[in-house]
Amino acid sequence: MLRPSCFCVCRQVVGVLLLDACVDVAKVQSLYRLEDFVLLAEHEPRQHVELHTFVLNPIFAASSRFLLREVMRLHSATCIYYGIKDDTPVPDVLKEFVQLTPRPQVAVPAELTDELMASAAAAGEEPEDASPYSFASHALFLLTRKMMSEPKVVNNARIVVLGSSDASLALLEALVSVPYLHFSSLCLVAPKASQRLRAPRGTFASVADADEALEAAADSFFSRACSYTPAEVAALNLGSRVQIVEGRMLDLDRQGKAVVMTDGSLVRYDLLVVAPELGDQSLRSFGPEVAELRGAFSISDEDAAAAALEFLDERQLTGDAGAPVVVYGGSADAYCAVKALLTHGVPASDITLVVPPVAGGVVAGEPFGDEKIVSRVDVRLAALGVGVRRGLSLVGVEADEADFRTLGAVQLASAPDAEPELMICRTLLCCAEPHLDRPTFRALNHNSIVFDGGLIVDGRFRTNDPAIYAAGPLTKLARRLRTKGKPVAPSGRETGTKLAQALLLALDPNSSSPLGGDAPPFFSGPVSVAVDLPGGLYYYRVSKPLAGADSRRTCGWRGADRPFALARGALHAPTTLPPTPPPFTSPRLLPPFPPSMLPSFPADPPPYFSRAHTLLSPGSYSATLAHPDFGTELLTDSMSRPDAAAGLGGAVSYCSVRLDRYGAVMSIVYLGEVPADEGATGGGGGTEGGGSCSLFISVRGPGRRADRAEGAWEFMGTMSGRAEAQPFATPPPP
């Protein structure tokens, strides 16, 4: 029921307001963290209203808070909500509200939903709505009667964020979520800023419109970091609070504090944050002539991928569709590019995947880190007809003899001093290790921003210019901090949150950031990646942000030297080991770790959990614990069955759960034919057809019902085969 209100001054209407008194408080509480600002016991349901329309003459905009307070008094309301969707105009009164944080939702499998409804029907009860995905679909703002007497502190500092990476989104999310601050000048500068505020990279196909088919196809060339889901981005709706500038940085004016764009325009700033998305730069090393060849593409962003697709369509129209296509690189994006080409209609026999040679025992840029997964992916590629050449580096590019502006062949070599091999190629897609693009590097380097293998920052993400901050994989800690080992690659979302804490120290005098002094930040959140592979395979990995198998050995950014919670609190592991091995009482337990702290499985385990143990020799328990590489791997592999290659025996999968010597989960890896749920608040992008699979990893006692704890992460599922737990000596993928 709508309740109208009219504002008049000297018998002239200056404003109109509509309130909706029908607010489902229980639903709002289930979708948003309402209790962070409201004690629900002190607010009756009838006192919650929703602001439907608010139109006010700009002359009286300064009186918006007074008008809202009077409306709340007349309608006996204590809480006003206001929802913002993508197509909703943003009113000026929005700055008076506080944004509610979306609550992570539990993704209920369809099988469990059917079971609960059947149980309720058998008991004669009314079945409840247990939708597999019930999540916030838009941003929701709140204003209470208490907040009326606590006006926000307006901060007019011009904060410019360069790049639309996950760290940038997390930074903006943290800044707009401060309840007592209003940042009036937040700006996001990126080539695909509007698209990224709708969906993270690799998931745009799930939200794209019918006229955005090319953008969706170009976005499928990239893997997914799983830091955000499209539903989370929609629930945040950062576009309503952040100014968007589409474009690229060409130069930087440090003295004038301005970013020079490619079109000559200037974006002024007081604080500049550099956190761009990295991309392939392989062709840059061969000179500008090679980079301008028609048919040679460095897939550094969506624009390059879209240009490659348009070039392939052009060749198809001219009758040259059967020309060879080479995808160069060993990153996850290279495999995504192969699948995107197959989806676009390129014949599999025309595609060749060239992977760089082995460097230091691991294939350069190899995203899997496990030879078993690599071999299984190669089998699928061979079955499709896609050629795979491993151990070859791209050392040269040759133009076509008939047309020197078009690509004709590539030169590949197995070693720097080896004779190059010539491979005929009409289209080259480079998807190697991502690096910072050259214009951004030149702009920073020419302005004396220290770059030594990475953008040098201190423990608070500050560069040598106090007005310029940086975060993400392009950064490197200053040597004075004396960090040892290879720097870890933390989650982009966690990095952005830490960066926001550092910025608030300079923007908010009341801030009490946990960052201490100039010490390196501590990262403990899991790092995840999802890849849609050719042949109907789906790859997922979540791992500890630590280089190495021993959680006590701190590497780089003080890596996670404590056990961590898997993706929204799925599993907590102990920090100490028992003095003696516990009795082996159940095949579902993994001794010698305390059973109460281990992942448990349903009371009737599927066949693939029929065998789970640690290979401990009698009397060698202490020696095994003292071994520096001690750990346990729970391995599930049904892809090695003889009938798996023929597609018989149902869906197949490969799953590996690795624990370190202290029982903390190091990594979980899944490769299978059934897509998994990427996060608890919504479905991941890129999944096609069929239902998702799930393996519950939560803490449960023996004999209890197989229900998951709140916040547990639904990751893997319906698999078959035999499970083995075995020690591992090689570190899990970082």
Disulfide bonds with the S-S distance in Angstrom:
none
